[in-house]
Amino acid sequence: MKTLAFVCAAAFAPALAAAVKETTPTLFVIERTATTTAPPQAAYTALTRVGRWWDPKHTWSGDARNLELQPRASGCFCEKLAGGGSVSHGRVIWAQPGKMLRLEGALGPLQDMAVTGVLSFKLEPDGTGTRLTMTYRASGSFTMDSAKLAPLVDQVMGGQLERLRTFADPGRPATRD
């Protein structure tokens, strides 16, 4: 994935509800919520099957099936690359089935910046389903204005959350391009 491709794809993506909670010159926070009909344990299992719902346009290899998420402390959110290569998108810092999955890592083009990110997925019962709250906090030395970068990251991550919600809902086909 190239930085320009990420920014352009986000800029021309369909408009999504803004979920930027905070920006400063060295920080941004985005938060989005979605509800799935799956119970919390099933939603958590769907979350950990990242290669089945992550948008392949937002991978380095172009194929989400190359993604793996090991849902345990210090587990890798990694991607296989051609020629035996690999990339780490993040490291699991909290795994509590049915309740929370938290990763540390600078996603996409943020990886090339001196930036740290924390991506949290909080799962809470909502009737017979689950409310998924995704929060991404990134801070550090951004190579572009964080107030302009945050809405772009929000659009991309909002699309990822929607793909997860669709994948987690029972009876719906898996999200795949």
DADACOR-V8607 format. One line per field, one symbol per residue. ss: DSSP state (@ for helix, = for strand, . for the rest). psi: psi as a letter, one per 40 degrees, with the letter a starting at -180 (. if undefined). burial: + if it has 16 or more other C-alpha atoms within 10 Angstrom, else -. A space follows every 10 residues. Layout:
BEGIN
ss=???
psi=???
burial=???
END
This chain:
BEGIN
ss=..@@@@@@@@ @........= ====..==== ======...@ @@@@@@@@.@ @@@..@@@.. ...@@@===. .....===== .@@@.===== ======...= ====...@@@ @@.======= ======..== ========== =....@@@@@ @@@@@@@@@@ @@@@@@@@.. .......
psi=hidddddddd deiihihhfh diiideiihi hiiihieiid dddddddefd eeeihdefid eehdeeiihh giheihgihh iieeiiihdi hhehhghedh hhihihibed deigiiihhh hhhhigbeah hhhhhhhhia gieihddddd dddddddddd ddddddddhi eiiihh.
burial=-----++-++ --------++ --+---++++ ++++++++++ ++++-+++++ ++++++-+++ +-++++++++ ++--++++++ +------+++ +++++-++++ ++++++++++ +---++++++ +++++---++ ++++++++++ ++---++-++ ++++++++++ +++++++++- ----+--
END
